[in-house]
């Protein structure tokens, strides 16, 4: 269970900037940090956010010594799922911006539930080598309407 939450945009922004510059301590790159980074990229780059998130996760993993292989490190389908979830969640906001009320809404949302992808994918299917290396369609239900 994560115990440190960056509930305001300044604190969250520091986490995101550290991630983007590969200077964030590996142990601080939590699920919340993933989501905040994805939200930041989505607000600033829209539909290009997935490709940017993929690039930054690969760079970050290399910087902190995490091996990106068939069995560890970067997972393309999970990243795709979370970026789709972020996009759908962000559509609720009047403006997609990295401001305190949006950060608080994210922390109080299903985006913080690490098991959310398992409502759409079986564990066995999601953790295949194929799903790690390429985007696969869900085997439980479509991700067109996550929320």
C-alpha positions as CSV (number, residue, x, y, z in Angstrom):
1,X,0.0,0.0,0.0
2,X,1.4,3.4,-1.0
3,X,1.6,5.7,2.0
4,X,2.9,8.9,0.4
5,X,0.5,10.8,-1.8
6,X,1.2,14.0,-3.8
7,X,-2.3,15.5,-3.5
8,X,-1.4,18.9,-5.0
9,X,0.0,19.9,-8.3
10,X,3.3,21.2,-7.1
11,X,4.2,17.9,-5.3
12,X,2.8,15.8,-8.1
13,X,4.7,17.9,-10.7
14,X,8.0,17.3,-8.9
15,X,7.4,13.5,-9.1
16,X,6.5,13.8,-12.8
17,X,9.4,16.0,-13.7
18,X,11.8,13.7,-11.9
19,X,10.4,10.7,-13.8
20,X,10.6,12.5,-17.1
21,X,14.2,13.4,-16.5
22,X,15.0,9.9,-15.1
23,X,16.1,11.3,-11.8
24,X,13.3,9.9,-9.7
25,X,14.4,7.2,-7.2
26,X,13.2,3.8,-8.3
27,X,11.3,3.2,-5.1
28,X,9.3,6.5,-5.6
29,X,8.1,5.3,-9.0
30,X,4.8,4.0,-7.7
31,X,1.5,3.3,-9.4
32,X,0.4,6.8,-8.4
33,X,3.6,8.2,-10.1
34,X,2.7,6.2,-13.2
35,X,-0.8,7.6,-13.3
36,X,0.3,11.2,-12.6
37,X,2.9,11.0,-15.3
38,X,0.5,9.6,-17.8
39,X,-2.1,12.4,-16.9
40,X,0.6,15.1,-17.3
41,X,1.6,13.8,-20.7
42,X,-2.0,13.4,-21.8
43,X,-2.8,17.0,-20.7
44,X,0.2,18.3,-22.6
45,X,0.3,16.0,-25.7
46,X,-3.2,14.5,-26.1
47,X,-3.3,11.5,-28.4
48,X,0.5,11.4,-28.5
49,X,0.8,10.7,-24.8
50,X,0.9,6.9,-25.2
51,X,4.0,7.0,-27.3
52,X,5.6,9.5,-25.0
53,X,4.8,7.5,-21.9
54,X,6.2,4.3,-23.6
55,X,9.4,6.2,-24.4
56,X,9.8,7.6,-20.9
57,X,9.1,4.3,-19.1
58,X,11.7,2.6,-21.3
59,X,14.2,5.4,-20.6
60,X,13.4,5.4,-16.9
61,X,13.7,1.6,-16.6
62,X,17.1,1.8,-18.3
63,X,18.2,4.6,-16.0
64,X,17.3,2.7,-12.8
65,X,18.5,-0.7,-14.0
66,X,15.2,-2.4,-14.6
67,X,15.6,-4.9,-17.5
68,X,12.9,-4.6,-20.2
69,X,12.5,-8.1,-21.4
70,X,9.8,-10.7,-22.2
71,X,9.3,-11.2,-18.5
72,X,10.0,-7.9,-16.8
73,X,10.1,-4.1,-17.2
74,X,7.9,-2.3,-19.7
75,X,4.5,-3.8,-20.5
76,X,2.9,-2.3,-23.6
77,X,-0.7,-3.5,-23.1
78,X,-0.8,-2.3,-19.5
79,X,0.6,1.1,-20.5
80,X,-2.0,1.3,-23.3
81,X,-4.8,0.4,-20.9
82,X,-3.8,3.0,-18.3
83,X,-3.4,5.7,-20.9
84,X,-6.9,4.9,-22.3
85,X,-8.2,5.0,-18.7
86,X,-6.5,8.4,-18.1
87,X,-7.9,9.8,-21.4
88,X,-11.4,8.7,-20.5
89,X,-11.1,10.0,-16.9
90,X,-9.7,13.3,-18.1
91,X,-12.7,13.9,-20.3
92,X,-14.7,14.6,-17.1
93,X,-12.7,17.7,-16.4
94,X,-13.6,21.1,-17.6
95,X,-10.0,21.4,-18.7
96,X,-7.3,18.9,-18.9
97,X,-4.7,20.6,-16.7
98,X,-2.3,19.7,-14.0
99,X,-4.1,21.6,-11.2
100,X,-4.8,20.7,-7.6
101,X,-8.5,19.8,-8.0
102,X,-7.7,17.5,-10.9
103,X,-4.9,15.8,-9.0
104,X,-7.1,15.3,-6.0
105,X,-9.9,13.9,-8.2
106,X,-7.3,11.4,-9.7
107,X,-6.3,10.3,-6.2
108,X,-9.9,9.7,-5.3
109,X,-10.7,7.8,-8.4
110,X,-10.6,4.2,-9.7
111,X,-7.3,5.2,-11.4
112,X,-5.6,4.5,-8.1
113,X,-6.9,0.9,-8.2
114,X,-3.9,-1.1,-9.5
115,X,-6.2,-4.1,-10.2
116,X,-8.5,-2.1,-12.6
117,X,-7.0,-3.8,-15.8
118,X,-8.2,-7.2,-14.4
119,X,-11.8,-6.1,-14.9
120,X,-11.0,-6.2,-18.6
121,X,-8.2,-8.8,-18.9
122,X,-7.8,-12.2,-17.2
123,X,-4.5,-12.3,-15.3
124,X,-3.3,-15.2,-17.4
125,X,-3.8,-13.3,-20.7
126,X,-2.6,-9.9,-19.5
127,X,0.7,-11.3,-18.3
128,X,1.6,-13.2,-21.5
129,X,4.7,-12.3,-23.4
130,X,2.5,-11.2,-26.3
131,X,0.6,-8.7,-24.1
132,X,3.9,-7.4,-22.7
133,X,5.4,-6.8,-26.2
134,X,2.3,-5.6,-28.1
135,X,-1.2,-4.2,-27.5
136,X,-3.7,-6.9,-27.2
137,X,-7.5,-6.6,-27.0
138,X,-9.1,-7.4,-23.6
139,X,-10.5,-10.9,-23.2
140,X,-13.2,-10.0,-20.6
141,X,-14.8,-6.8,-21.9
142,X,-13.8,-3.9,-24.2
143,X,-12.0,-0.8,-22.8
144,X,-14.2,1.6,-24.7
145,X,-16.0,2.6,-21.5
146,X,-13.7,2.0,-18.5
147,X,-15.6,4.4,-16.2
